[in-house]
């Protein structure tokens, strides 16, 4: 592997770590949002003072809908911001790579080109948020609202079943708290009593959506970087270091093993044309690295010659795009 590929992929590794840190930080914020809603719902339930009338329950359901709508809006904003940040983190790899070469070889590359290298693909950001990136065309907000509807039905189910079984006031509060609190442990007995819950963990879907959206945005921006890098020749599917433990040992090989171990395009094992790189599945931790055969010295020398007037067609095309 050339030292230019090593540089680019080390920058990519750092960016992935930054994306994962952002993802973990945002997941903590998601859990806090769910904890706040859980506290409010349990507090409201306690105002029944032991008497669950139909009128009170109807009022409680309206309150739950209001709190879930409030939660939805916060989740949408949080996830949307994280998608944009994921794009910016991925774009920084391209920008830092060009900047490094510019500074190392004193090239004085036009600032317009440097700034272009840091640009995010606003079109793809919009596609992921609006749902055009996915086959079902469901937007970010549609998915979150669907999850909330499932939570609403679960709450209704817990309350209705508790009343039908003539559970005490305190037992019903305890059961609802177990369901709506993301950190609460639901033991075997709870799952046996409520076997038809749609969501075993209320915050799971929101967390999964966040990770998947951020990963897909990072992937798209990473591919976009390669398309806009005049020295990128292909992309390589690198299995995650955790792939064996998380996937193969537990469930067997999946499509990622296929991508990493085959040579579909005669470019080398695990290598793909830039416009043919497969989209990672949800929760995928694999990396799509870039292949550059020219060394840093070769790239620096060629860019210097081009800046000083030498006619290099693919660099002229790069300038037109920038």
Secondary structure, 3 states (H helix, E strand, C coil): CCHHHHHHHHHHHHHHHHHHHHHHHHHHHHHHHHHHHHHHHHHHHHHHCCCCCHHHHHHHHHHHHHHHHHHHHHHHHHHHHHHHHHHHHHHHHHHHHHHHHHHHCCCCCCHHHHHHHCCCCHHHHHHHHHCCCCCCCCCHHHHHHHHHHHHHHHHHHHHHHHHHCCCCHHHHHHHHHHHHCCCCCCCHHHHHHCCCCCCCCCCHHHHHHHHHHHHHHHHHHHHHHHHCCCCCCEEEEECCCCHHHHHHHHHCCCHHHHHHHCCCCCCCCCEECHHHCCCCCCCCCCEEEEECCCCHHHHHHHHHHHHCCCCCHHHHHHHHHC
